[in-house]
Amino acid sequence: MADKLYKFAMFIFSASVIVSFFLPWVSVNTQPVGKVAAVLTPGAGSAFTEISGFKIPIAANSCDACLIVSVVKIFKPSMQDVDKKVWFVWFVPILAWFIFLLTGRFSNSKFINLIYAVIGFGIFLFAFYKIETADLRNVVLKIKIEPGFWFTIWAYLGIGILGFLRFKALSFRKRRW
């Protein structure tokens, strides 16, 4: 019963990452506030633009590239070739799907569950740290982190917790026998 519950919970967290990837991650006020904002958002209107994880690489390689590059530079000012590197964002749901597929085959592997724990905790801690240390109040563009991003990193935290709990349960089970 515990094995089925573990696999079901891993499915829920993996599916949450995939669904959240298509929900808005950030919204950017595209109303130019001054000459600097007008350069960053050429031809922008007066509304918030919502960008999902799926749309980030597409927008970074389209006419909205200035906007995406500006947002990325807020979180990592030294990043070069943003238009090429943002394609790695698509690995977020692919990794979640891969974890779910491996769960069915390797659910009793201590090593694989330890990897799930490290990946889940790592993604959560890295993303949470980047968001919390970015000063979103003192930038020209008004940026708001949307629920899709939070659902994604919380689901990865869930994957990490499940991997850790399963690792501990398998460790205890082996010591007992």
N, C-alpha and C positions, 0 to 999 in steps of 0.2 A: 504494500500500500504506500509506503514512504517513497519507493522508487517512482511510482506513478505520479504522486504529488509533486515530487522534485521535477520530473519531466514536464508536468503541466505548468508549474510555476516558471520554469525556464522558458517554456513556450510563450507564456503571457509576457514576461519581460522582454524577450526577443521581438515579439510582435509589437510591443509598445514602442520599442526603438524604431522599428520600421515604419509604423504609422506616424509617429512623432516627427520623423524625418520629413514628411510632407506637410506638416503643420508649420505655421510661421515661427521662425526662430528669433528674428529681430525685426523691429520696425524702425524706420528712419524717417524723420520729418524732412521731407524733400522741399519744403518751402525755404527758399534762399533767405538767409538772415542778413547777409551782406555780400560784398564782392567775393570774399573767400568762399563762402558757401555756394555762390553762383558758379564758381569755377568747378567745385566738387560735384555739383548736381546740375549739369547743363540741361536746360529745357525742362526742369522739374516743375511740377505744379505745386499746389498748396496742401497736399495731403500726405499722410503717412504711407510709406511704401513698406509692405510686409514682405519679408524674404524668408522662404523656407530653406531648410538644409538642402533640399533637392535643387532649388533655384540658385544657390550661391555660385557654383561654378559656371552655370549658364549666364548669369548676370555679369559675372566677372569677365566674360569673354564676349560681351555684347556692347551695345551703346551705353549701358549703365555701368560700364567698367569703372569709371571714376568713382562712383558711389561705393561699389563693393571694395575697391582698393582702399578708399578712405576709411571704411569700417574696419577692414582687416588691419590697417596700419595703427588703429587705436589700440588694438590688443597686442600687436607685435610690430612696433615701429621699424625695426631693422629688416623686415622681410622684403626680399627682392623677388621678382617674377611671380607676383601674386596670382596672375591670371593662369599660370601653369600649376601652381601648388594647391590652389583651392579645389582641384579635381579630387584630391585625397579625401575631401569631405564625404564623397560617395562611399568610402570604405566604412563609414559609421553603420549603415544598415546592413551592408554586406557582411561585416564582422559579426553582427548580431545574428544574422541568418546562419552563418557558418557555425557559430557557437551552438545554436539550436540543433543543427544537423549532427554535430559531434556529440551532443548530449544523449541522443538516442543510442549511439554506438559505444561511447566511452563513459557512461554515467557512473561506473564503478572504478574508474581510474583516479587514484589520488593525484597523480601528476596533472592530468587534464583539469581536474577540479581546482587544483592550485593555480593553474594558468587562468581559469575563468575568474578566480578571485583577484588575481593580480591585474588582469585586464579591466575588470569591472571597477575595482577600487581606483586603479590608475587613471582611467578615463574620467571618472567622477571627480577625483581630487584635482587633476590637471585642469579640467574645464571650470570647476568651481573656483579654483584659485585664480585663473585668468579673468573670470568675470568679476570676482570680488576685488581684485587689485587694479582693474581698469577704471580709470576715472571718467565715467560717462557724463558727468555733470559739466566738465570744463572743456568740452569739445564744441566745434562749430555746428556740427550736426547733432540733432537730438535723437539719441539712440535708446531704444527700449528693448530689453531682452523679453521675448515672448514665451508663452507656455510650451510650445513645441520643443524648444531647446531644453527647458527644465525637465520635461517629461523624458526626454532622451537621456540626460545624464542621471536622473533618478532611476530610470530603468537599468542603466548600466551599473548603478550602485546595487540594485536588486540582484543582478547577475553576479556581482562580486560577493555579495552576502551569501547567496545560494551556493556558489562555488566553495566559499570558505566553510560553510556549515556542512556541506557534503564531504569536503576534505577531512574535517574533524570527525565526522561520523565514521568514515572509512578508516581513519587512523585508530579510532577507539575500537571498532569492530575487529581489526586485525590484531590489536594488542590483547584483546579479550580471549581469543582462541589460542 
